[in-house]
Amino acid sequence: MNQERKIVAQFDKDGDGRLNQEERQAARAWLKTEGGGRRLGGPGGRRGGFGPGGDESAPPPQPGRKLTPADVPAFPDAPVYDPLTLRTFFLEFESADWEQELADFNNTDVEVPATVIVDGRTYRDVGVHFRGATSFMFVPTGRKRPLNLSFDFVHPEQDLGGYRTFNLLNAHEDPS
């Protein structure tokens, strides 16, 4: 298993302990050049399985119905893990290429900030990164990949129902 690559300190020019958009752009460029030797399986890359990106024979993903926070019910008074409540998390990123940005920073200490809307409430500066090794490697771009959300990434007291971290599993074989 790969260890998390520590790069925040190298690119954190303003010293706030996280990377802003400009700092992330510099880090992404570095990862694609000097820092890009992150292959699995040694010098020749990974062996076996479907390889990075998953099953190449799978049809390309199609977008589902577009939803807004107004389209889904809010449950502000229900406990976070109430078994009778199905919550929808809306994530808004600074960059249009958010999925590629998350992929570029996979297995690093970089969190990509997003605004998260849940139950009609807006949470700013939530740190997001892909989680899981096989879930990331074997699920193609554009399909459901698992996410880690750090509500306290910038604001130490920010939480959702008393929880500061959420792991959103992908259930990538679930067709819903």
C-alpha positions as CSV (number, residue, x, y, z in Angstrom):
1,M,0.0,0.0,0.0
2,N,1.3,3.5,-0.9
3,Q,2.0,5.9,1.9
4,E,0.4,9.3,1.8
5,R,2.8,11.7,0.0
6,K,3.4,14.9,2.0
7,I,3.5,17.9,-0.3
8,V,1.5,20.6,1.5
9,A,4.5,22.1,3.3
10,Q,6.4,22.3,0.0
11,F,3.8,24.4,-1.8
12,D,2.1,26.3,1.2
13,K,3.5,29.7,0.4
14,D,1.2,31.6,2.7
15,G,1.9,29.3,5.6
16,D,-1.7,28.5,6.5
17,G,-1.3,24.7,6.5
18,R,-3.3,24.1,3.4
19,L,-3.1,24.9,-0.3
20,N,-5.2,27.7,-1.9
21,Q,-6.1,27.5,-5.6
22,E,-2.8,29.0,-6.8
23,E,-0.7,26.8,-4.6
24,R,-2.7,23.7,-5.7
25,Q,-2.0,24.6,-9.4
26,A,1.7,24.8,-8.7
27,A,1.6,21.5,-6.8
28,R,-0.4,19.8,-9.7
29,A,2.1,21.0,-12.2
30,W,5.0,19.6,-10.1
31,L,3.2,16.3,-9.6
32,K,2.9,16.0,-13.4
33,T,6.6,16.6,-13.9
34,E,9.2,16.0,-11.2
35,G,6.8,14.5,-8.7
36,G,5.0,12.2,-11.1
37,G,6.8,8.9,-10.5
38,R,3.9,7.5,-8.5
39,R,3.3,4.2,-10.3
40,L,2.2,1.0,-8.6
41,G,4.0,-2.2,-9.1
42,G,7.6,-0.9,-9.4
43,P,9.3,0.8,-12.4
44,G,7.1,-0.8,-15.0
45,G,3.9,0.2,-13.4
46,R,1.1,-1.9,-12.0
47,R,0.5,-5.5,-13.0
48,G,-2.8,-7.5,-13.2
49,G,-6.4,-6.3,-12.7
50,F,-8.0,-3.8,-15.0
51,G,-5.3,-1.2,-14.3
52,P,-5.9,2.4,-13.3
53,G,-9.3,3.7,-14.3
54,G,-11.1,0.3,-14.1
55,D,-12.7,-1.8,-16.8
56,E,-11.9,-0.2,-20.2
57,S,-14.8,-2.2,-21.8
58,A,-17.4,-0.5,-19.6
59,P,-19.7,2.0,-21.4
60,P,-18.9,5.6,-20.6
61,P,-20.8,7.1,-17.7
62,Q,-23.9,9.1,-18.4
63,P,-24.9,12.0,-16.1
64,G,-28.0,11.4,-14.0
65,R,-30.8,13.8,-13.4
66,K,-29.5,17.2,-12.3
67,L,-30.6,18.0,-8.7
68,T,-30.4,21.2,-6.6
69,P,-30.8,21.5,-2.8
70,A,-34.4,22.7,-3.4
71,D,-35.2,19.3,-5.1
72,V,-34.5,17.1,-2.1
73,P,-36.0,17.0,1.3
74,A,-34.1,18.5,4.3
75,F,-33.9,16.7,7.6
76,P,-32.3,19.3,9.9
77,D,-33.7,17.8,13.1
78,A,-33.0,14.1,12.4
79,P,-29.9,12.5,13.8
80,V,-27.1,12.3,11.2
81,Y,-27.2,8.5,11.2
82,D,-30.9,8.1,11.5
83,P,-31.6,4.8,9.6
84,L,-34.9,6.2,8.2
85,T,-33.3,9.3,6.7
86,L,-31.6,9.5,3.3
87,R,-29.5,12.7,3.1
88,T,-28.2,14.3,-0.1
89,F,-24.8,16.0,0.1
90,F,-24.2,18.7,-2.6
91,L,-20.5,19.6,-3.2
92,E,-19.5,22.7,-5.0
93,F,-15.8,23.1,-6.0
94,E,-13.8,26.1,-7.1
95,S,-12.5,24.4,-10.3
96,A,-14.5,22.9,-13.1
97,D,-12.0,20.1,-13.3
98,W,-12.6,19.1,-9.7
99,E,-12.5,15.4,-10.4
100,Q,-9.2,15.5,-12.1
101,E,-7.9,17.8,-9.3
102,L,-8.9,15.2,-6.7
103,A,-7.3,12.5,-8.8
104,D,-4.1,14.5,-9.1
105,F,-3.9,14.8,-5.3
106,N,-4.9,11.2,-4.6
107,N,-2.7,9.7,-1.9
108,T,-1.2,13.1,-0.9
109,D,-1.9,15.2,2.1
110,V,-3.7,17.8,0.0
111,E,-7.4,18.5,0.7
112,V,-9.4,20.2,-2.1
113,P,-11.8,22.8,-0.6
114,A,-15.5,22.6,-1.4
115,T,-18.7,24.1,-0.2
116,V,-21.1,21.4,1.0
117,I,-24.8,21.8,1.3
118,V,-26.7,19.3,3.5
119,D,-30.3,19.7,4.9
120,G,-30.5,23.2,3.6
121,R,-27.4,24.3,5.5
122,T,-24.2,25.5,3.8
123,Y,-20.7,24.5,5.0
124,R,-17.8,26.4,3.6
125,D,-14.2,25.3,3.2
126,V,-14.8,21.6,3.6
127,G,-11.7,19.6,2.7
128,V,-12.3,16.8,0.2
129,H,-10.1,14.0,-1.1
130,F,-10.6,10.6,-2.7
131,R,-10.3,7.7,-0.3
132,G,-9.4,4.0,-0.7
133,A,-6.8,2.4,-2.8
134,T,-8.7,-0.3,-4.8
135,S,-11.9,1.8,-4.9
136,F,-9.9,4.6,-6.5
137,M,-7.8,2.5,-8.9
138,F,-10.6,0.2,-10.2
139,V,-13.4,2.7,-10.6
140,P,-13.0,4.7,-13.9
141,T,-13.1,8.5,-14.1
142,G,-16.6,9.9,-14.1
143,R,-18.0,7.0,-12.0
144,K,-18.7,7.0,-8.3
145,R,-15.5,7.1,-6.3
146,P,-15.4,7.3,-2.5
147,L,-14.8,10.6,-0.8
148,N,-13.5,11.8,2.5
149,L,-15.1,15.1,3.8
150,S,-13.3,17.1,6.5
151,F,-15.8,19.7,7.8
152,D,-13.1,21.1,10.1
153,F,-10.5,21.5,7.3
154,V,-10.5,25.4,7.7
155,H,-13.0,26.0,10.5
156,P,-12.0,23.9,13.5
157,E,-15.5,24.0,15.1
158,Q,-17.4,23.3,11.9
159,D,-19.3,20.0,12.0
160,L,-22.4,18.2,10.8
161,G,-24.4,16.8,13.7
162,G,-21.4,16.6,15.9
163,Y,-19.3,14.8,13.3
164,R,-16.3,16.5,11.6
165,T,-15.3,13.8,9.1
166,F,-17.5,11.8,6.8
167,N,-16.4,8.9,4.5
168,L,-18.8,8.7,1.6
169,L,-18.5,5.2,0.2
170,N,-19.0,4.7,-3.5
171,A,-21.0,1.5,-3.8
172,H,-19.8,1.7,-7.4
173,E,-21.6,-1.5,-8.4
174,D,-24.9,-0.2,-7.1
175,P,-26.8,1.0,-10.2
176,S,-28.9,3.6,-8.4
